[in-house]
Amino acid sequence: MEYNKIKYWNSRNDPNNDFCRSITQNHIKAVKPFITKNINILEYGPGIGRMIELYKDQSHINFFDISSNYKERLKQKCHNQDLKIQQYIIQKDSTIKTPFKDNEFDIVCAFEVLLHCPEEEIEEVIKELSRIGKKVIIITWYKNGETLKSGYCFTRNYKNLIKKNNLKLTHWDEDSFKSIPQTFFIYNK
């Protein structure tokens, strides 16, 4: 079966199962030191907004997602925190090209998103995120070569992808999430 990202993600009512909810606080704890007050942030693939707490010191946040299915839930969560938002929803089956200018954001975040990018798109996505953001923060599954249960999860060697695309890896942490094979990393141009 072919993986149609837009169709798949718009068919799911709750993209964040109990497993994801149980690790959110660890993700926030790991990333929080890198999120300073009142910077221009884009979260790439926010889903229903499980990382919203991370942005509580911000006055405004931008979201770019493939699913219109979660738009209202995310909007309500942000409203409950008095967080002003701008949401961009992809209208065609491309997660690669964004409508943003070069270096438009101080930080681009993608939490548990890149593992859903098909192999033929991942390199371009990594380059696009670094084009629009001065710094890119990623948390993702990292067990190169390990097969995941879902047919819509892909593993890869991110260190090699960063190096291959002449990007600079500035932070790599495999130790913050000991119970699961994840990494938290930051890269830029």
Secondary structure, DSSP 8 states (H G I E B T S, - for coil): ----HHHHHHS-S-SS-HHHHHHHHHHHHHHGGG--TT--EEEES-TTTTTGGGGTT-SEEEEEES-STTHHHHHHHHHHTT-EEEEEE--SS-SS--S--TT-EEEEEEES-GGGS-HHHHHHHHHHHHHHEEEEEEEEE--TT---SSTT-----HHHHHHHTT-EEEEEESSTTTTTTEEEEEEE-
